[in-house]
């Protein structure tokens, strides 16, 4: 595939569809929305506003990092504070699909309001082929798939979507990112799901539980960075597990799982054979640095039968 030609065609197509109207692009910190935003910026310049919805479910320091990275490319990013709305929508939910649907509805309601306020008609989003395939197959409701499963973005939220990457898989998106000149750190970054850390919290998603998994993810990412695997993160399980404190008392604490996988396109994945020393270092750091964690396990399941994330 000629990715240079692909990028050129998408820029022309965005320009043609939007015409004289205005658009918004929503960044998540991942490579898909970053590439979509740069394509949109090249097509529309200042007629496209770039938003980053801070849903409280992002990795550590993400909003500031995204804003800085885009400022270096000459693109202004507006951060919308919405964490309270997301936690309110997720409160009390434990069923995975209910959590995904609550996330999706809150996400698009926030965007719908931003679009109305700025008079924009179009939302550019970084949906890619596996998002659509897996949602249609019924594996899970990916946060950014609407029209393909019969939810009209126009009727439900008041805008039309443009999805320039919807025919591509991750390796193709990374190629387009390189051609567009996105920094290496951005196009080589591991995927991060749209619903953020809520995909990595089993049971109820509360600010406290998200903070535990955020710190776990940071440790796992740091300790596996040099190994350059497809994805590596931590997951907070729904139960608690018995442990023992340094002074010999019983502790009944959080139960974290480490996940690291190798994959080409995220449709299938294999668990990474992480060196024992790396696993032990992750375990030591998690139990020392995150208060209340009493057990750390490593997930050795491929996809299928498992999926990469936990909800
Ligand atoms: P699963 O868990 O389905 O994940 O094996 C496959 C890939 O997709 C990411 N993922 C998502 N990305 N919105 C996204 O943009 C979502 O709702 C979503 N759910 C999972 C996941 O991180 C993995 O790379």
Boltz pocket constraint, residues with backbone or C-beta under 6 A from the ligand:
constraints:
  - pocket:
      binder: B
      contacts: [[A, 131], [A, 134], [A, 140], [A, 141], [A, 142], [A, 143], [A, 144], [A, 191], [A, 192], [A, 193], [A, 194], [A, 195], [A, 199], [A, 231], [A, 266], [A, 267], [A, 303], [A, 306], [A, 307], [A, 308], [A, 309], [A, 310], [A, 311]]
      max_distance: 6.0
